[in-house]
Amino acid sequence: MTASIPRVLLVCNQRVRDVYLSPTDLQRLSSFSTWEWLHLEGGQEFGPNEDPVAIAQLIENDGDVNGVLVCHGSPRVSADVMDSAPDLKIVGELEGDRFAYRIDVEAAWERGIRTVDTTNGSSYPVAEWALGMILISLRNGGAHFRRIISGDASRPSEDDFGYLCGELTGKRVGLIGCGHIGRRLIKFLQPFDVDIRVYDPYLSSEIAAVQGFLKTSLEHILSESDVIV
């Protein structure tokens, strides 16, 4: 007897459907499941769609699904929504680490339903951008750009901030907050031989020891850092 093919329901608005769900990803999804798209508009950017009509549509369409993927436009996958889908095994959120906005996580865990999100997805590009901004700022890149497009092609003076402070190597870098993005940025910073200090009241001392930075106070970050992120 062959196992049944899982059924997956994608619940999101048109923009998410067009931007987030690439043909390659949908082809991979089709290789092991059947899926349908429930098109719903409305709701807050980082909150659920609270339209009663949308909630009723979700309940109407999730009766025999094994998985639900939600994003912008989706109502909250509440206990009532889960109870209307007795075969539901997994609920996923496509927008970063904000799954608690559109998923009742505790209700899911009580029912043995897995919950997943894409927490690490945004940590790579944001950490890369933060490193880029550090390098540009130390070089006073914004001022140079404005000077060049105004037609001034002269060499900057030797008392220019970028001339005096442009190198990142050896600087003291202070991070305010050290979640997934902060820890990714620390890995990017380490080849520059910087002294990394972190303020994050939720961060364990063990993580600081493993990743090789000093956990300290906000006051110390603000008063002693060459660079603050």
Secondary structure, DSSP 4 states (H G I P E B T S, - for coil): -PPPPPEEEEEE-HHHHHHTS-HHHHHHHHTT-EEEEEE---S-TTS----HHHHHHHHHH-TT-SEEEE-TTPPPB-HHHHHT-TT--EEEESSTT-HHHHB-HHHHHHTT-EEE--GGGGHHHHHHHHHHHHHHHHTTHHHHHHHHHTT--SPPPTT-HHHHH---TT-EEEEE--SHHHHHHHHHHGGGT-EEEEE-TTS-HHHHHHHT-EE--HHHHHHH-SEE-
